[in-house]
Amino acid sequence: MTLGAPLVFLDANVLYSRTLRDWISLLSLESDCLVYDLRYSEDVLAERMYRMRRKRPDLSEQAIGGQRRRFVEAFPYGLVIGYLPQSVPCPPDPDDRHVLAAAIHGAADFLVTNDRQGHRAFPTECVQGRLEVHTADEFLNWVADRSMGLVRHVATKQVSYYRRSLVTEDRDEVDLIAYLRKAGAYRFAQRLEGHLDG
């Protein structure tokens, strides 16, 4: 691990989920990047934008490009440049090679990915002990292990944001737990639910 806050590289499949992107970004920002700091690459951002455009061709440039610009503005020092995909062993899916190369080149301690292949997407022989690979759910639980107070603080901010911005008849019906479960963060949702109820 690096000295100071751990560095966390996000795969496009994590950035694609608004719920996961918001949680992971806010937890970092609300701790002044002291619990961890984020890293990303242009390739990952482009992949996320491509997937958004494929799913929602009707969205405006502001809806897709604006999200990208806000993320980069929030983490201006997180952009990893100068990596060489051929510098790392090839993962099972060659399209993931740029992700591993950028994470290692950016000195990331963690690679957070929700790849369909799970941990098999970045096997031990490819990672070679240079970083830890986690799903978003595993990573969010890692954060909660270190600072549940921070998690509760961000949960409060999330509820407040949704109450202000959602067009709904009952603004008290903000269900962060359902959003997290839908995004695949089941264990973190269960853990957060226990703290919000208590």
DASUL-V184210 format. One record per residue. N is the residue number from 1. RES is the residue in one letter. SS is DSSP state (A for helix, B for strand, O for the rest). PSI is psi in whole degrees, -180 to 180 (none if undefined). D_CENTER is the distance of its C-alpha to the mean C-alpha in Angstrom with 1 decimal. Layout:
BEGIN
((N RES SS PSI D_CENTER) (N RES SS PSI D_CENTER))
END
This chain:
BEGIN
((1 M O 151 18.9) (2 T O 161 19.3) (3 L O 148 21.4) (4 G O -157 19.7) (5 A O 139 16.1) (6 P B 148 14.1) (7 L B 134 12.1) (8 V B 117 8.6) (9 F B 129 8.0) (10 L B 130 5.1) (11 D O 159 7.2) (12 A A -35 8.3) (13 N A -19 8.2) (14 V A -43 4.6) (15 L A -27 5.3) (16 Y O -36 8.5) (17 S O 117 8.1) (18 R A -42 9.1) (19 T A -50 8.9) (20 L A -43 5.4) (21 R A -45 4.6) (22 D A -47 7.7) (23 W A -51 7.5) (24 I A -40 5.0) (25 S A -49 6.9) (26 L A -39 10.1) (27 L A -39 10.3) (28 S A -50 10.3) (29 L A -41 12.6) (30 E A -17 14.8) (31 S O 10 15.5) (32 D O 35 16.4) (33 C O 26 13.9) (34 L O -27 16.3) (35 V O -40 14.2) (36 Y B 162 11.8) (37 D B 149 11.1) (38 L B 149 8.4) (39 R B 151 9.7) (40 Y B 170 9.7) (41 S O 163 12.8) (42 E A -37 15.0) (43 D A -43 15.1) (44 V A -43 11.4) (45 L A -41 11.8) (46 A A -40 15.1) (47 E A -42 14.0) (48 R A -44 11.6) (49 M A -40 14.7) (50 Y A -46 17.1) (51 R A -39 15.6) (52 M A -45 15.6) (53 R A -38 19.1) (54 R A -41 20.3) (55 K A -38 19.3) (56 R O 75 20.5) (57 P O -16 23.2) (58 D O -14 24.7) (59 L O 146 21.9) (60 S O 165 23.1) (61 E A -39 21.9) (62 Q A -38 20.9) (63 A A -38 18.7) (64 I A -54 16.7) (65 G A -33 17.5) (66 G A -39 17.4) (67 Q A -42 13.7) (68 R A -48 13.2) (69 R A -40 15.8) (70 R A -39 14.5) (71 F A -48 11.1) (72 V A -40 13.3) (73 E A -37 15.7) (74 A A -31 13.4) (75 F O 65 12.5) (76 P O -23 15.8) (77 Y O 8 16.1) (78 G O -11 12.8) (79 L B 123 14.2) (80 V O 125 15.4) (81 I O 164 18.8) (82 G O 11 21.7) (83 Y O 155 20.3) (84 L O 110 22.5) (85 P A -34 21.3) (86 Q A -4 24.7) (87 S A -6 24.3) (88 V O 153 22.3) (89 P O 145 23.6) (90 C O 124 22.7) (91 P O 169 20.4) (92 P O -37 21.9) (93 D O 110 20.3) (94 P A -23 21.4) (95 D A -12 18.9) (96 D A -4 16.2) (97 R A -40 18.3) (98 H A -32 16.9) (99 V A -50 13.4) (100 L A -43 15.1) (101 A A -44 17.5) (102 A A -42 15.2) (103 A A -45 13.2) (104 I A -44 16.7) (105 H A -35 18.3) (106 G O 7 15.8) (107 A O 33 16.8) (108 A O 143 13.4) (109 D O -29 14.0) (110 F B 142 10.9) (111 L B 118 9.4) (112 V B 118 6.5) (113 T O 144 7.7) (114 N O 38 9.2) (115 D O 141 12.2) (116 R O -27 15.3) (117 Q O -3 17.2) (118 G A -144 15.1) (119 H A -18 15.9) (120 R A -19 18.8) (121 A A -31 16.7) (122 F A 75 16.6) (123 P O 163 19.8) (124 T A -40 21.3) (125 E A -22 23.8) (126 C A -42 21.2) (127 V A -35 19.1) (128 Q O 38 22.3) (129 G O 10 21.1) (130 R O -19 19.4) (131 L O 168 15.9) (132 E B 140 14.5) (133 V B 128 12.4) (134 H B 151 10.5) (135 T O 167 9.1) (136 A A -40 6.4) (137 D A -46 9.7) (138 E A -42 11.2) (139 F A -44 8.8) (140 L A -36 9.1) (141 N A -35 12.7) (142 W A -43 13.0) (143 V A -45 12.2) (144 A A -35 14.7) (145 D A -32 17.1) (146 R A -30 17.3) (147 S O 80 17.3) (148 M A -28 17.9) (149 G A -41 19.5) (150 L A -43 16.4) (151 V A -45 14.7) (152 R A -40 17.9) (153 H A -46 18.1) (154 V A -36 14.7) (155 A A -44 15.9) (156 T A -43 19.1) (157 K A -40 17.6) (158 Q A -47 15.6) (159 V A -45 19.0) (160 S A -44 20.9) (161 Y A -50 18.9) (162 Y A -38 19.2) (163 R A -36 22.9) (164 R A -32 23.6) (165 S A -22 22.0) (166 L O 139 22.5) (167 V O 98 25.8) (168 T O 153 27.0) (169 E O -35 30.3) (170 D O 98 29.0) (171 R O -8 26.4) (172 D O -8 26.4) (173 E O 43 24.9) (174 V O 117 21.2) (175 D O 83 19.7) (176 L A -35 16.2) (177 I A -45 16.9) (178 A A -40 17.7) (179 Y A -44 14.5) (180 L A -42 12.4) (181 R A -43 14.9) (182 K A -31 14.8) (183 A O -2 11.1) (184 G O 7 12.1) (185 A O 63 11.3) (186 Y A -48 15.1) (187 R A -40 15.8) (188 F A -41 13.6) (189 A A -45 15.3) (190 Q A -43 18.6) (191 R A -44 18.2) (192 L A -40 17.3) (193 E A -43 20.2) (194 G A -36 22.6) (195 H A -33 21.9) (196 L A -32 22.1) (197 D A -28 25.3) (198 G O none 26.8))
END
